[in-house]
């Protein structure tokens, strides 16, 4: 992996020699599907794509003009993403040493991605077989019998939707990784000229990934819905009603959440184990800077940013949007059926239109961030967070206007002429909630605000006080988000309830749909939020490349500023994801209760936790959250120990590393982290998938022998409720505490409290090390887990009856 003369240390001073970095792979990796496409003649490929588009539009036109609108907007957004791709790739990659480092990062990321997603695909196929067997032997609902949808057809539809959701989620993750490993070196190069240009490149790189992820989620569901509509002859005599069609899409959401969970777990373990190992030995023991080329774990750390923060987050947000759209479509169809609305398609397809406008308004927000004429590293640096915040505010204003237009277009009905206005207000509540969530996360994690500065000050009195202050900050940070979520749910529910929509008995029925609309409002700027999230790891990687290629200190200062802002944007995105997960899980829980009612042929509207078995189910749900978090954090700890031992070994056996006379073996650390993270992700992931099925089945058997036929479904409902509540609080604590510890360290590194190398800095590094598995492994995995539990209980509802 290294030249012989470099191995023996005969080259002289490290800075005086050409800097070469090891390739983790012998050739670039391209997924099979892309290799097949690239092997097709260009003209033939163009004709095939044209035919595919015509087929999609034909199916869409046979379903609804709304579907045609949604598909058209998604295709236009893909063209925008294509323009951004060309714009980013047209930027120069800088000097050869930057390119060599970037290539090493790219090789490591692509190699791990191929192995990780290969493992995930095998598990997905196994689970698909399990789902197929369950659906082939389950009972059918009266609605399915009336429409002629038998067990076999239902089974194959669910499995196909599950596999499609898994595939699209995997592609979303690959897009996130593909963009980040090519944008990082271009941001590094741009930082040599100006901070504003580096900011623009990082933002547009994140933006193109975000647009593709959101567009894929929307067009995937739209095409699947239209295909089922045409294939099953929906709304024709003797066939399925359109209001029941969204339930067939649940498998798609389950597939997306399944892949997102394992992507987040594996990527999170990889990135934080490498980060912790690099920091503990490099910064604390050897006293060398972050991302120093002498650190053997530095390449593994930089690879981790891409597979953990970019690939995993792309799959994560894809799953969030898919779950929210499907749950809202189910509730819209249910409400339209109860209210006897003549044309329910507007209420069912409303979520797809909202996210189509999301692509439009977020694209406008991304393009609002421009470069300036001021160039050179000595030009005044405008606060990047202020620039991103202005773009977000501009996006929100457009989102409010688009949301109002959407509600008037699709949710107006003669039965309740003013209902659309109530639902528009529900959407406004969701948008405001998203903005407040971003502000709360920024307040608790940005070192410009008091909480992080107090945490940094606690570092001056030692490692212990830093840990105590960080834990207390994380615990305190759960209060405001919970209050905001509570107010949002109640406000949206009552606005929907008073919309004027009633069922045959005169009972108001719009409450739950109002909550669904608020969730849509919260996610109506999802593409811009993901842009800010992708900005973080790209900036972090850029800083690492600058440090490893030994660029001037002024360039590193620019990337340090961008990196600190990136930590804040990542924390705000995680807060935003937790809020949306809470609302989406609430909606999916309601859909689960409706599904149980339809199978059991009796009302299922309440869950009594005073029943001992039901209360035990709730305890088991809460327990799952804590055990899952513990296993995720311990996985990082065990893998980090292997990295620490390897880095220490190299420093002992190759003393010339510290004097730049010998080259570290970067590839060894990459191999250790990659194999360990793939091994460690299995146990917590399997726990999350198996637990609800085992609990539901066992209590179903108990209910059968004790004369309580719905006991299994009730216990699973309590399991889901308690897990959701505990998971939201735990994720808020982990994400905020980890982000605050990280930025407290960044604050000290700006020169405060003694700056780099001081005792306060060493204590802050310890805090950051503790917070790493919190904010990038356990925390992000938890909000994926919450939504996956909701979708798996919905898909597996027949098992519990």
NUKOL-840716 format. One record per residue (C-alpha): residue in one letter; x, y, z. Coordinates in steps of 0.2 Angstrom, whole numbers, padded with zeros to 4 digits, always signed. Layout:
<atoms>
AXYZ;...
</atoms>
This chain:
<atoms>
X+0000+0000+0000;X+0015+0011+0002;X+0031+0013-0008;X+0046+0004-0001;X+0057+0019+0002;X+0042+0027+0011;X+0040+0011+0021;X+0058+0012+0027;X+0058+0031+0030;X+0072+0036+0018;X+0063+0050+0010;X+0068+0064+0021;X+0056+0078+0027;X+0037+0073+0024;X+0033+0091+0019;X+0047+0091+0006;X+0040+0076-0003;X+0025+0073-0015;X+0011+0068-0004;X+0003+0052-0010;X-0011+0043-0002;X-0017+0025-0003;X-0031+0018-0013;X-0043+0008-0004;X-0049-0001-0020;X-0040-0005-0036;X-0054+0003-0047;X-0069+0014-0044;X-0085+0005-0039;X-0101+0008-0049;X-0118-0001-0044;X-0123-0015-0056;X-0139-0005-0062;X-0128+0009-0067;X-0115-0002-0076;X-0130-0010-0086;X-0136+0007-0091;X-0119+0013-0096;X-0116-0002-0106;X-0132+0002-0117;X-0130+0012-0133;X-0134+0030-0130;X-0148+0031-0143;X-0155+0015-0137;X-0155+0021-0119;X-0163+0037-0125;X-0177+0028-0133;X-0179+0017-0118;X-0180+0032-0106;X-0192+0040-0118;X-0204+0025-0119;X-0203+0023-0100;X-0208+0042-0098;X-0222+0039-0110;X-0228+0024-0100;X-0227+0033-0084;X-0237+0048-0090;X-0250+0036-0098;X-0253+0027-0082;X-0253+0044-0073;X-0266+0051-0085;X-0276+0036-0083;X-0277+0039-0064;X-0278+0057-0061;X-0272+0074-0068;X-0265+0077-0051;X-0253+0062-0053;X-0248+0070-0070;X-0244+0086-0061;X-0234+0078-0048;X-0224+0067-0060;X-0220+0083-0071;X-0214+0093-0056;X-0202+0078-0051;X-0195+0076-0068;X-0192+0095-0069;X-0183+0094-0052;X-0172+0080-0058;X-0167+0092-0073;X-0163+0105-0060;X-0152+0092-0050;X-0144+0088-0066;X-0139+0106-0069;X-0133+0108-0051;X-0122+0092-0054;X-0114+0099-0069;X-0111+0116-0060;X-0103+0107-0045;X-0092+0095-0055;X-0086+0110-0066;X-0077+0117-0051;X-0059+0113-0050;X-0052+0100-0038;X-0037+0110-0033;X-0019+0104-0032;X-0014+0085-0034;X-0012+0082-0016;X-0030+0087-0013;X-0036+0075-0027;X-0026+0061-0020;X-0034+0063-0003;X-0051+0064-0011;X-0048+0049-0021;X-0043+0039-0006;X-0059+0045+0003;X-0070+0040-0012;X-0062+0023-0014;X-0065+0019+0005;X-0083+0026+0005;X-0088+0016-0011;X-0080+0000-0005;X-0090+0001+0011;X-0106+0006+0003;X-0105-0009-0009;X-0102-0021+0006;X-0115-0013+0018;X-0129-0012+0005;X-0125-0030-0001;X-0128-0036+0017;X-0144-0025+0018;X-0151-0032+0002;X-0149-0050+0008;X-0158-0046+0024;X-0172-0037+0014;X-0174-0052+0003;X-0176-0063+0018;X-0188-0052+0026;X-0198-0051+0010;X-0200-0070+0010;X-0206-0069+0028;X-0219-0055+0023;X-0225-0066+0008;X-0228-0081+0019;X-0237-0071+0032;X-0249-0063+0019;X-0252-0079+0010;X-0259-0087+0026;X-0267-0072+0034;X-0286-0067+0034;X-0293-0054+0022;X-0304-0039+0026;X-0322-0038+0020;X-0316-0023+0009;X-0303-0034+0001;X-0315-0048-0002;X-0328-0036-0010;X-0315-0030-0022;X-0309-0047-0027;X-0292-0044-0020;X-0287-0061-0014;X-0273-0066-0002;X-0261-0070-0016;X-0263-0054-0025;X-0262-0044-0008;X-0246-0054-0003;X-0237-0051-0020;X-0242-0032-0020;X-0235-0030-0002;X-0219-0038-0006;X-0216-0029-0022;X-0220-0012-0013;X-0208-0017+0001;X-0194-0022-0011;X-0197-0006-0022;X-0196+0005-0006;X-0180-0004-0001;X-0172-0001-0018;X-0177+0017-0019;X-0170+0020-0001;X-0154+0012-0006;X-0153+0023-0022;X-0156+0038-0011;X-0142+0033+0000;X-0130+0030-0014;X-0134+0048-0022;X-0130+0056-0005;X-0113+0047-0004;X-0109+0050-0023;X-0112+0068-0022;X-0102+0071-0005;X-0086+0061-0011;X-0085+0072-0026;X-0090+0089-0019;X-0078+0089-0004;X-0062+0092-0013;X-0071+0106-0024;X-0076+0114-0008;X-0058+0113-0001;X-0052+0121-0018;X-0065+0135-0017;X-0060+0139+0001;X-0043+0144-0006;X-0052+0158-0015;X-0066+0164-0004;X-0077+0158+0010;X-0093+0163+0001;X-0088+0152-0014;X-0085+0137-0003;X-0102+0140+0005;X-0110+0140-0012;X-0102+0125-0018;X-0106+0115-0002;X-0124+0121-0002;X-0127+0117-0020;X-0119+0100-0018;X-0131+0096-0004;X-0145+0104-0014;X-0143+0092-0029;X-0143+0077-0017;X-0158+0083-0008;X-0168+0087-0023;X-0165+0069-0030;X-0169+0061-0013;X-0186+0070-0011;X-0190+0069-0030;X-0187+0050-0029;X-0198+0048-0014;X-0213+0057-0022;X-0212+0050-0039;X-0209+0032-0032;X-0226+0033-0022;X-0235+0042-0037;X-0230+0029-0049;X-0234+0015-0038;X-0251+0022-0033;X-0255+0025-0052;X-0249+0007-0057;X-0260-0001-0043;X-0275+0011-0048;X-0274+0005-0067;X-0269-0013-0064;X-0283-0016-0051;X-0296-0006-0060;X-0299+0004-0045;X-0317+0012-0043;X-0324+0001-0057;X-0339-0010-0053;X-0334-0024-0041;X-0316-0018-0038;X-0307-0009-0024;X-0312+0009-0019;X-0299+0022-0021;X-0300+0027-0003;X-0293+0009+0001;X-0279+0010-0011;X-0266+0019+0000;X-0266+0004+0012;X-0257-0006-0002;X-0243+0007-0001;X-0238+0003+0017;X-0225-0010+0011;X-0216+0004+0002;X-0214+0014+0018;X-0208-0002+0027;X-0195-0006+0014;X-0188+0012+0015;X-0188+0012+0034;X-0179-0005+0034;X-0165+0000+0023;X-0164+0017+0032;X-0162+0009+0049;X-0147-0002+0044;X-0139+0012+0034;X-0140+0023+0049;X-0134+0010+0061;X-0119+0004+0050;X-0114+0021+0044;X-0116+0029+0061;X-0105+0015+0069;X-0092+0017+0055;X-0091+0036+0056;X-0091+0038+0075;X-0079+0023+0079;X-0066+0031+0067;X-0069+0048+0074;X-0067+0043+0092;X-0052+0033+0089;X-0044+0047+0079;X-0047+0060+0092;X-0042+0050+0108;X-0025+0045+0101;X-0022+0060+0090;X-0028+0075+0099;X-0027+0069+0117;X-0012+0057+0118;X-0001+0064+0104;X-0007+0082+0104;X-0009+0083+0085;X-0023+0093+0076;X-0039+0086+0070;X-0037+0078+0052;X-0018+0078+0054;X-0010+0067+0040;X+0000+0059+0053;X-0015+0051+0061;X-0018+0033+0054;X-0037+0034+0057;X-0039+0051+0048;X-0044+0043+0031;X-0057+0031+0040;X-0064+0047+0049;X-0066+0056+0033;X-0074+0041+0024;X-0086+0039+0039;X-0093+0057+0036;X-0099+0051+0019;X-0106+0034+0023;X-0113+0039+0040;X-0119+0057+0038;X-0123+0058+0019;X-0128+0041+0013;X-0137+0036+0029;X-0145+0053+0030;X-0151+0052+0012;X-0160+0036+0016;X-0166+0043+0032;X-0175+0058+0025;X-0182+0047+0010;X-0190+0036+0023;X-0197+0051+0033;X-0205+0058+0018;X-0212+0041+0012;X-0219+0037+0029;X-0227+0054+0030;X-0235+0054+0013;X-0242+0036+0015;X-0249+0039+0032;X-0257+0055+0026;X-0264+0047+0011;X-0272+0033+0022;X-0280+0046+0033;X-0286+0057+0019;X-0294+0042+0011;X-0302+0036+0027;X-0309+0053+0031;X-0316+0056+0013;X-0325+0039+0014;X-0333+0043+0031;X-0338+0060+0025;X-0345+0053+0008;X-0335+0065-0002;X-0339+0063-0020;X-0321+0065-0027;X-0309+0059-0013;X-0294+0060-0025;X-0289+0078-0019;X-0288+0072-0001;X-0278+0056-0005;X-0266+0064-0017;X-0263+0081-0007;X-0247+0075+0001;X-0239+0071-0016;X-0244+0089-0022;X-0237+0097-0006;X-0220+0088-0008;X-0220+0093-0027;X-0221+0111-0022;X-0207+0107-0009;X-0196+0103-0023;X-0200+0120-0031;X-0198+0131-0016;X-0183+0122-0009;X-0174+0124-0026;X-0178+0143-0026;X-0170+0143-0008;X-0155+0134-0014;X-0152+0146-0029;X-0155+0161-0017;X-0137+0157-0010;X-0125+0165-0022;X-0107+0169-0023;X-0100+0187-0021;X-0087+0197-0031;X-0076+0197-0015;X-0063+0184-0018;X-0047+0178-0008;X-0045+0171+0009;X-0042+0188+0016;X-0059+0194+0011;X-0072+0197+0025;X-0081+0181+0030;X-0099+0183+0032;X-0107+0171+0045;X-0112+0156+0034;X-0126+0152+0046;X-0134+0169+0043;X-0133+0165+0024;X-0141+0148+0026;X-0154+0155+0038;X-0159+0169+0025;X-0161+0155+0012;X-0172+0145+0024;X-0183+0160+0028;X-0185+0163+0009;X-0190+0145+0007;X-0203+0146+0021;X-0211+0161+0014;X-0213+0152-0003;X-0219+0136+0006;X-0233+0146+0015;X-0239+0153-0002;X-0238+0136-0010;X-0247+0127+0004;X-0261+0139+0004;X-0263+0137-0015;X-0263+0118-0013;X-0276+0117+0000;X-0288+0128-0010;X-0285+0118-0025;X-0287+0100-0018;X-0296+0101-0001;X-0311+0112-0006;X-0327+0103-0005;X-0345+0109-0006;X-0349+0099+0010;X-0338+0111+0020;X-0333+0126+0009;X-0322+0133+0023;X-0313+0117+0027;X-0298+0121+0015;X-0294+0137+0025;X-0294+0127+0042;X-0282+0114+0034;X-0271+0128+0027;X-0270+0134+0045;X-0265+0117+0050;X-0251+0117+0037;X-0246+0134+0044;X-0244+0127+0061;X-0233+0113+0054;X-0222+0126+0045;X-0220+0136+0061;X-0217+0121+0071;X-0202+0116+0059;X-0195+0134+0060;X-0196+0134+0079;X-0188+0116+0080;X-0174+0123+0069;X-0172+0138+0081;X-0172+0127+0097;X-0159+0115+0090;X-0148+0130+0084;X-0150+0138+0102;X-0144+0123+0111;X-0130+0118+0099;X-0123+0134+0091;X-0108+0142+0101;X-0115+0159+0098;X-0128+0156+0111;X-0127+0154+0130;X-0129+0135+0133;X-0114+0129+0122;X-0103+0143+0130;X-0108+0138+0147;X-0103+0120+0142;X-0087+0126+0136;X-0083+0135+0152;X-0086+0119+0162;X-0072+0112+0152;X-0060+0123+0161;X-0063+0114+0177;X-0060+0097+0170;X-0066+0082+0161;X-0080+0077+0174;X-0088+0094+0174;X-0089+0095+0155;X-0098+0078+0155;X-0110+0083+0169;X-0114+0100+0160;X-0116+0091+0143;X-0128+0078+0150;X-0138+0091+0159;X-0139+0102+0144;X-0146+0087+0134;X-0159+0083+0147;X-0165+0101+0148;X-0166+0102+0129;X-0180+0090+0128;X-0193+0102+0136;X-0196+0115+0123;X-0197+0103+0108;X-0210+0092+0118;X-0220+0107+0122;X-0220+0113+0104;X-0225+0096+0097;X-0239+0095+0110;X-0246+0112+0105;X-0244+0108+0087;X-0254+0091+0088;X-0268+0099+0098;X-0270+0114+0088;X-0270+0105+0071;X-0282+0092+0078;X-0294+0105+0084;X-0293+0115+0068;X-0296+0099+0058;X-0310+0094+0069;X-0319+0111+0067;X-0317+0111+0048;X-0335+0107+0046;X-0332+0089+0039;X-0343+0077+0047;X-0348+0058+0045;X-0366+0051+0042;X-0370+0053+0061;X-0364+0071+0061;X-0348+0068+0071;X-0333+0079+0066;X-0320+0068+0057;X-0306+0080+0051;X-0296+0080+0067;X-0283+0067+0062;X-0282+0073+0045;X-0278+0090+0052;X-0264+0083+0061;X-0258+0075+0045;X-0259+0091+0036;X-0248+0099+0050;X-0235+0085+0047;X-0235+0089+0029;X-0232+0108+0033;X-0218+0103+0044;X-0210+0093+0029;X-0215+0106+0016;X-0197+0112+0016;X-0189+0095+0018;X-0177+0097+0003;X-0170+0113+0009;X-0168+0105+0027;X-0159+0090+0019;X-0148+0103+0009;X-0142+0111+0026;X-0139+0093+0033;X-0129+0087+0018;X-0119+0104+0020;X-0112+0098+0036;X-0102+0082+0032;X-0096+0090+0015;X-0089+0105+0024;X-0081+0093+0037;X-0073+0083+0024;X-0067+0099+0015;X-0058+0104+0031;X-0050+0087+0033;X-0043+0088+0015;X-0037+0105+0018;X-0028+0100+0034;X-0021+0084+0026;X-0014+0093+0011;X-0006+0106+0022;X-0014+0121+0015;X-0011+0139+0022;X-0019+0142+0040;X-0031+0155+0032;X-0039+0142+0021;X-0041+0130+0036;X-0049+0145+0046;X-0063+0146+0032;X-0066+0127+0032;X-0066+0127+0051;X-0080+0141+0051;X-0090+0130+0038;X-0087+0115+0049;X-0094+0123+0065;X-0109+0129+0055;X-0111+0111+0048;X-0112+0104+0066;X-0126+0116+0069;X-0136+0112+0053;X-0134+0094+0056;X-0141+0096+0074;X-0155+0107+0068;X-0159+0094+0055;X-0160+0080+0068;X-0171+0090+0078;X-0182+0093+0063;X-0182+0074+0059;X-0187+0070+0077;X-0202+0082+0077;X-0208+0075+0060;X-0205+0057+0066;X-0216+0061+0081;X-0230+0067+0070;X-0229+0054+0057;X-0229+0040+0070;X-0245+0047+0078;X-0253+0046+0061;X-0247+0028+0057;X-0253+0023+0074;X-0270+0029+0070;X-0269+0020+0053;X-0264+0004+0063;X-0280+0005+0074;X-0291+0007+0058;X-0282-0008+0051;X-0285-0019+0066;X-0303-0013+0066;X-0306-0019+0048;X-0298-0036+0051;X-0306-0039+0068;X-0324-0033+0062;X-0326-0023+0078;X-0321-0005+0084;X-0304-0002+0090;X-0302+0016+0096;X-0295+0015+0113;X-0281+0006+0122;X-0283+0004+0141;X-0266+0004+0149;X-0274-0001+0166;X-0275-0019+0159;X-0259-0028+0166;X-0254-0036+0149;X-0256-0019+0140;X-0246-0010+0153;X-0232-0023+0151;X-0232-0020+0132;X-0229-0002+0135;X-0215-0006+0147;X-0207-0017+0134;X-0208-0003+0121;X-0199+0009+0132;X-0186-0005+0136;X-0183-0007+0117;X-0178+0011+0116;X-0165+0010+0130;X-0158-0007+0125;X-0157-0002+0106;X-0148+0014+0111;X-0136+0005+0123;X-0132-0008+0110;X-0129+0006+0097;X-0117+0016+0108;X-0108+0000+0114;X-0105-0005+0096;X-0096+0012+0093;X-0086+0009+0109;X-0080-0008+0104;X-0076-0003+0087;X-0067+0013+0093;X-0056+0002+0105;X-0050-0008+0090;X-0046+0008+0081;X-0037+0016+0096;X-0026+0000+0098;X-0022+0000+0080;X-0017+0019+0080;X-0007+0016+0096;X+0002+0001+0088;X+0007+0011+0072;X+0014+0026+0083;X+0024+0014+0093;X+0030+0003+0078;X+0033+0018+0067;X+0040+0032+0077;X+0045+0041+0061;X+0026+0045+0058;X+0027+0060+0071;X+0042+0067+0061;X+0034+0065+0044;X+0048+0052+0040;X+0036+0037+0039;X+0018+0036+0032;X+0004+0029+0042;X-0006+0014+0036;X-0022+0022+0033;X-0030+0007+0024;X-0028-0004+0040;X-0040+0007+0050;X-0052+0008+0036;X-0053-0011+0035;X-0055-0012+0054;X-0069+0000+0055;X-0078-0007+0039;X-0078-0025+0045;X-0083-0020+0063;X-0097-0009+0058;X-0105-0022+0047;X-0104-0035+0061;X-0110-0023+0075;X-0126-0016+0065;X-0134-0033+0065;X-0139-0035+0083;X-0148-0019+0087;X-0156-0019+0069;X-0163-0037+0072;X-0169-0032+0089;X-0179-0018+0082;X-0187-0029+0069;X-0191-0044+0079;X-0197-0036+0095;X-0214-0030+0090;X-0218-0046+0080;X-0213-0057+0095;X-0222-0047+0108;X-0238-0046+0097;X-0238-0065+0093;X-0235-0070+0111;X-0249-0060+0118;X-0260-0065+0104;X-0258-0083+0109;X-0261-0078+0127;X-0277-0069+0122;X-0283-0084+0113;X-0282-0095+0128;X-0289-0082+0140;X-0303-0076+0129;X-0297-0059+0124;X-0295-0060+0105;X-0289-0042+0103;X-0276-0043+0117;X-0261-0045+0105;X-0266-0030+0095;X-0269-0020+0111;X-0252-0024+0118;X-0243-0020+0102;X-0252-0003+0102;X-0246+0001+0119;X-0229-0006+0114;X-0229+0007+0100;X-0235+0021+0110;X-0223+0020+0124;X-0208+0017+0112;X-0213+0032+0102;X-0214+0043+0117;X-0198+0036+0125;X-0189+0037+0108;X-0193+0055+0105;X-0186+0060+0122;X-0171+0049+0120;X-0167+0055+0103;X-0169+0073+0108;X-0157+0071+0122;X-0144+0061+0112;X-0144+0073+0097;X-0143+0089+0107;X-0130+0084+0120;X-0119+0077+0106;X-0120+0092+0095;X-0117+0104+0110;X-0101+0094+0115;X-0095+0095+0098;X-0097+0114+0096;X-0091+0117+0113;X-0074+0110+0107;X-0075+0120+0091;X-0078+0136+0102;X-0062+0133+0112;X-0053+0129+0096;X-0057+0147+0090;X-0045+0153+0104;X-0057+0154+0119;X-0052+0148+0136;X-0034+0144+0131;X-0038+0137+0113;X-0031+0121+0106;X-0020+0111+0117;X-0026+0119+0133;X-0033+0108+0147;X-0050+0115+0143;X-0048+0109+0125;X-0043+0092+0131;X-0058+0091+0142;X-0069+0097+0128;X-0062+0083+0117;X-0067+0070+0130;X-0085+0077+0129;X-0085+0077+0110;X-0079+0059+0111;X-0093+0054+0123;X-0106+0064+0112;X-0100+0056+0095;X-0110+0040+0097;X-0125+0050+0104;X-0127+0062+0090;X-0122+0052+0075;X-0126+0034+0079;X-0139+0031+0092;X-0149+0047+0091;X-0152+0047+0072;X-0155+0028+0072;X-0169+0031+0085;X-0180+0042+0075;X-0179+0030+0060;X-0183+0016+0073;X-0199+0025+0079;X-0206+0026+0061;X-0200+0008+0057;X-0210+0002+0072;X-0225+0011+0066;X-0224+0004+0048;X-0220-0014+0054;X-0235-0015+0065;X-0246-0009+0051;X-0239-0021+0039;X-0239-0036+0052;X-0256-0031+0059;X-0264-0048+0054;X-0251-0057+0065;X-0258-0050+0081;X-0276-0055+0078;
</atoms>
